[in-house]
Amino acid sequence: MVYYRSAVSGRWSAVKKTLPFNNPMQLNFKQIGDTGKPLIILHGVFGFLDNWLTIGKTISEHGYRVYLVDQRNHGRSPHEAPLNFPTLAADLKELLDHQNIESPILIGHSMGGKTVMEYAVIYPGTFDALVVVDIGPKAYPIHHTKILKGLNAIPIDQIENRNQADEILSEYEPLLGVRQFLLKNLYRKDEGGFAWRFNLPLLTTDMANVGAQIKSDAPIDTPTLFMRGENSNYVLDEDLEGMLDLFPNAQLKTIEGAGHWVQAEQPKAFVSTLLEFLNGAI
């Protein structure tokens, strides 16, 4: 689904067919709310904007104009190389410019958190606040190898239903919740058969880039919130010094009872922590 605004009526509409994407990149997104401070949300690796619909609607009820975005090689955005954070940040800048979005709040989870941090480094002064969910600027080793093996083991051209895909994936990923999250990307094509919403071949070859370190020659002093899950090991206590070196006006909040998918596991605590930060930062 591709969303666009009419130049005549100003209304948002949706197109089910795939538009002929050429350079420059045109990201698929969904806007929730017509007024208020713009707030952008970027999903993590293997995710897409639909994962954030409930949270997005809740945030919009507090006076924000929310944009949920499919990053390239995910969801309904174009599947094109390369996959690296300078490129993902440039995609985001293009979207903001094309939609005339000024001084937004930027939120990113995991890979999306790396993207908004890279954006902050490359385009300082173009946003009002940064929220990074369960990821830090440090380098991370590849840790999705088994999942990628499982996804690639699924004969996408031969399976007849989702249960067959889940049965194969369960040999590589025992947690049902993780498998359900991944298999949300499995969809039926109009002409029949299944396909992935993410660019599996590129993710398989370039996954190392998803853990790349975010670096800057100068600190970014825009108000920043790092939010981590209590049961997650992505952001450790000893990481705080490096986070503050890059984002000196940052704070770290830990959400009790949450793992890596903080917003999905503790949505009420996630929203309340976010709004408390924004009320003090904006």
C-alpha positions as CSV (number, residue, x, y, z in Angstrom):
1,M,0.0,0.0,0.0
2,V,1.4,3.4,-1.0
3,Y,0.0,6.6,0.6
4,Y,-0.1,10.0,-1.1
5,R,-1.7,13.4,-0.5
6,S,-3.8,15.1,-3.1
7,A,-2.5,18.5,-4.1
8,V,-6.1,19.6,-4.6
9,S,-8.0,18.3,-1.6
10,G,-5.1,17.7,0.8
11,R,-6.6,14.4,1.7
12,W,-4.6,11.2,2.1
13,S,-5.4,8.2,-0.1
14,A,-4.0,4.7,-0.5
15,V,-3.0,2.9,-3.7
16,K,-2.9,-0.9,-3.5
17,K,-0.8,-1.4,-6.6
18,T,3.0,-0.9,-6.5
19,L,4.1,2.4,-8.0
20,P,7.1,2.5,-10.4
21,F,9.8,3.5,-7.9
22,N,12.9,5.0,-9.4
23,N,15.6,7.0,-7.9
24,P,15.3,8.9,-5.7
25,M,13.9,6.5,-3.1
26,Q,10.3,6.9,-2.1
27,L,9.5,5.2,1.2
28,N,6.1,3.8,1.9
29,F,4.5,5.3,5.0
30,K,1.2,5.8,6.8
31,Q,0.1,9.0,8.5
32,I,-2.1,8.9,11.6
33,G,-3.6,12.3,12.5
34,D,-3.8,15.5,10.6
35,T,-2.6,18.0,13.2
36,G,0.0,18.3,15.9
37,K,3.8,17.9,16.2
38,P,5.2,15.5,13.6
39,L,6.5,12.3,15.0
40,I,8.3,9.7,12.9
41,I,8.6,6.0,13.8
42,L,11.0,3.6,12.2
43,H,10.8,-0.2,12.8
44,G,13.6,-2.7,13.3
45,V,15.1,-5.3,11.1
46,F,12.6,-7.9,9.8
47,G,9.8,-5.4,10.8
48,F,7.5,-3.0,8.9
49,L,5.2,-0.2,9.8
50,D,2.2,-2.4,10.6
51,N,4.0,-3.5,13.8
52,W,3.6,0.1,15.1
53,L,-0.1,0.8,14.2
54,T,-1.5,0.4,17.7
55,I,1.2,2.4,19.4
56,G,1.0,5.0,16.6
57,K,-2.7,5.5,17.1
58,T,-2.2,5.8,20.9
59,I,0.5,8.5,20.5
60,S,-1.6,10.4,17.9
61,E,-4.4,10.7,20.6
62,H,-2.0,12.9,22.6
63,G,-1.7,15.6,20.0
64,Y,1.0,14.2,17.6
65,R,0.9,13.7,13.9
66,V,2.4,10.3,13.5
67,Y,4.2,8.9,10.5
68,L,4.9,5.2,10.4
69,V,7.6,4.4,7.9
70,D,8.7,1.2,6.0
71,Q,12.5,1.5,5.7
72,R,14.0,0.4,2.4
73,N,14.1,-3.4,1.9
74,H,11.2,-3.8,4.3
75,G,7.5,-3.7,4.1
76,R,6.1,-2.0,1.0
77,S,9.0,0.3,0.4
78,P,11.3,-0.5,-2.5
79,H,13.7,-3.5,-2.2
80,E,16.9,-2.0,-3.4
81,A,20.6,-2.1,-2.4
82,P,22.5,-0.9,-0.5
83,L,21.6,-1.6,3.1
84,N,23.6,0.7,5.4
85,F,22.8,3.5,7.8
86,P,24.0,6.5,5.7
87,T,21.6,5.3,3.0
88,L,18.7,4.7,5.4
89,A,19.3,8.1,6.9
90,A,19.3,9.7,3.5
91,D,16.0,7.9,2.7
92,L,14.5,9.4,5.8
93,K,15.7,12.9,4.9
94,E,14.2,12.6,1.5
95,L,10.8,11.6,3.0
96,L,10.8,14.5,5.4
97,D,11.7,17.0,2.6
98,H,9.2,15.5,0.2
99,Q,6.4,15.7,2.8
100,N,7.5,19.1,4.0
101,I,7.9,17.8,7.6
102,E,9.9,20.2,9.7
103,S,11.5,19.7,13.1
104,P,10.0,16.3,13.8
105,I,10.5,13.9,16.7
106,L,12.4,10.8,15.5
107,I,11.8,7.4,17.1
108,G,13.5,4.2,16.0
109,H,13.6,0.7,17.4
110,S,16.7,-1.5,17.0
111,M,17.8,-1.1,13.4
112,G,15.4,1.9,13.2
113,G,17.2,3.3,16.3
114,K,20.5,3.1,14.5
115,T,18.9,4.9,11.5
116,V,17.7,7.8,13.5
117,M,21.1,8.1,15.3
118,E,22.8,8.2,11.9
119,Y,20.3,10.8,10.7
120,A,21.1,12.9,13.8
121,V,24.8,12.7,13.0
122,I,24.4,13.6,9.3
123,Y,21.6,16.1,9.6
124,P,21.9,17.8,13.0
125,G,19.5,20.6,13.8
126,T,16.7,19.3,11.6
127,F,14.8,17.5,14.4
128,D,13.6,18.4,17.8
129,A,14.0,15.2,19.8
130,L,15.4,11.7,19.4
131,V,14.1,8.5,20.9
132,V,16.1,5.3,20.5
133,V,14.5,2.0,21.6
134,D,16.7,-0.8,22.9
135,I,19.8,-0.2,20.8
136,G,23.0,1.8,21.3
137,P,25.4,3.5,19.0
138,K,28.1,0.8,19.6
139,A,28.8,-1.9,17.1
140,Y,26.9,-5.2,17.4
141,P,28.0,-8.6,16.2
142,I,25.8,-10.5,13.7
143,H,23.3,-12.4,15.9
144,H,20.5,-13.3,13.4
145,T,22.4,-16.0,11.6
146,K,20.1,-18.8,12.7
147,I,17.0,-16.9,11.9
148,L,18.3,-16.1,8.4
149,K,19.1,-19.8,7.9
150,G,15.6,-20.7,8.9
151,L,14.0,-18.1,6.6
152,N,16.1,-19.2,3.7
153,A,15.2,-22.8,4.4
154,I,11.6,-22.0,3.6
155,P,10.8,-22.9,0.0
156,I,8.8,-19.8,-0.7
157,D,7.8,-20.9,-4.2
158,Q,6.5,-24.3,-2.9
159,I,4.7,-23.7,0.4
160,E,0.9,-23.7,0.4
161,N,0.2,-22.1,3.7
162,R,1.7,-20.3,6.7
163,N,1.7,-23.4,8.9
164,Q,4.2,-25.1,6.6
165,A,6.5,-22.1,6.8
166,D,6.2,-22.1,10.6
167,E,7.0,-25.8,10.8
168,I,10.2,-25.3,9.0
169,L,11.2,-22.1,10.8
170,S,10.6,-23.8,14.2
171,E,13.6,-26.0,13.5
172,Y,15.7,-22.8,13.7
173,E,13.8,-20.5,16.1
174,P,12.0,-22.2,19.0
175,L,10.1,-19.1,20.3
176,L,6.6,-18.9,18.9
177,G,6.4,-15.1,19.4
178,V,9.6,-14.5,17.3
179,R,8.3,-16.8,14.6
180,Q,4.9,-15.1,14.5
181,F,6.7,-11.7,14.2
182,L,8.8,-12.9,11.3
183,L,6.0,-14.6,9.5
184,K,3.9,-11.4,9.5
185,N,6.1,-10.6,6.5
186,L,4.8,-13.6,4.6
187,Y,2.0,-12.6,2.2
188,R,0.0,-14.1,-0.7
189,K,0.7,-12.5,-4.1
190,D,-2.2,-11.5,-6.3
191,E,-1.1,-14.0,-8.9
192,G,-0.9,-16.8,-6.3
193,G,1.9,-18.1,-4.1
194,F,3.8,-16.4,-1.3
195,A,6.4,-13.7,-1.0
196,W,8.3,-11.9,1.7
197,R,7.8,-8.2,2.7
198,F,11.5,-7.9,3.4
199,N,14.4,-8.3,1.0
200,L,15.7,-11.6,2.3
201,P,18.6,-12.0,-0.2
202,L,20.0,-8.6,0.7
203,L,19.4,-9.1,4.4
204,T,21.3,-12.4,4.2
205,T,24.3,-10.9,2.5
206,D,24.4,-7.5,4.3
207,M,23.2,-8.2,7.8
208,A,26.6,-7.2,9.2
209,N,25.8,-3.6,8.2
210,V,22.8,-3.6,10.6
211,G,25.1,-3.8,13.6
212,A,27.5,-1.0,12.4
213,Q,28.7,1.5,14.9
214,I,27.3,5.1,14.8
215,K,30.1,7.6,14.9
216,S,30.3,11.4,14.9
217,D,33.1,14.0,15.1
218,A,30.9,16.3,17.1
219,P,28.4,15.5,19.9
220,I,24.6,15.8,19.1
221,D,23.1,17.9,21.9
222,T,19.4,17.6,20.9
223,P,17.3,16.0,23.7
224,T,17.5,12.3,23.4
225,L,15.9,9.4,25.2
226,F,17.4,5.9,25.2
227,M,14.7,3.3,26.2
228,R,15.7,-0.3,27.0
229,G,14.0,-3.4,28.1
230,E,14.8,-4.7,31.6
231,N,15.2,-8.3,30.2
232,S,17.2,-7.3,27.1
233,N,21.0,-7.3,26.7
234,Y,21.2,-4.9,23.9
235,V,21.9,-1.8,26.1
236,L,24.1,-2.5,29.1
237,D,25.0,-0.2,32.0
238,E,28.5,0.1,30.7
239,D,27.2,1.4,27.4
240,L,25.9,4.6,28.9
241,E,29.3,6.4,28.8
242,G,29.6,5.9,25.1
243,M,26.0,7.0,24.5
244,L,26.6,10.2,26.4
245,D,29.8,10.9,24.5
246,L,27.7,11.0,21.3
247,F,24.5,12.4,22.8
248,P,25.4,14.4,25.9
249,N,21.8,15.6,26.4
250,A,20.5,12.0,26.7
251,Q,18.8,10.0,29.4
252,L,18.4,6.3,29.7
253,K,15.1,4.7,30.9
254,T,14.6,1.0,31.7
255,I,11.2,-0.5,31.1
256,E,10.4,-3.3,33.6
257,G,9.2,-6.6,32.3
258,A,10.2,-5.9,28.7
259,G,12.7,-7.5,26.5
260,H,14.0,-6.2,23.1
261,W,10.5,-5.5,21.8
262,V,9.8,-2.9,24.5
263,Q,6.8,-1.3,22.7
264,A,5.1,-4.6,22.1
265,E,5.8,-6.3,25.5
266,Q,5.0,-3.2,27.7
267,P,3.0,-0.8,25.5
268,K,1.5,1.2,28.3
269,A,4.9,1.8,30.0
270,F,6.5,2.5,26.6
271,V,3.9,5.2,25.8
272,S,3.9,6.8,29.3
273,T,7.7,6.9,29.3
274,L,7.8,8.4,25.9
275,L,5.2,11.1,26.6
276,E,6.9,12.0,29.9
277,F,10.1,12.6,28.0
278,L,8.5,14.6,25.2
279,N,6.6,16.8,27.6
280,G,9.9,17.9,29.1
281,A,11.9,18.0,25.9
282,I,9.6,19.9,23.5
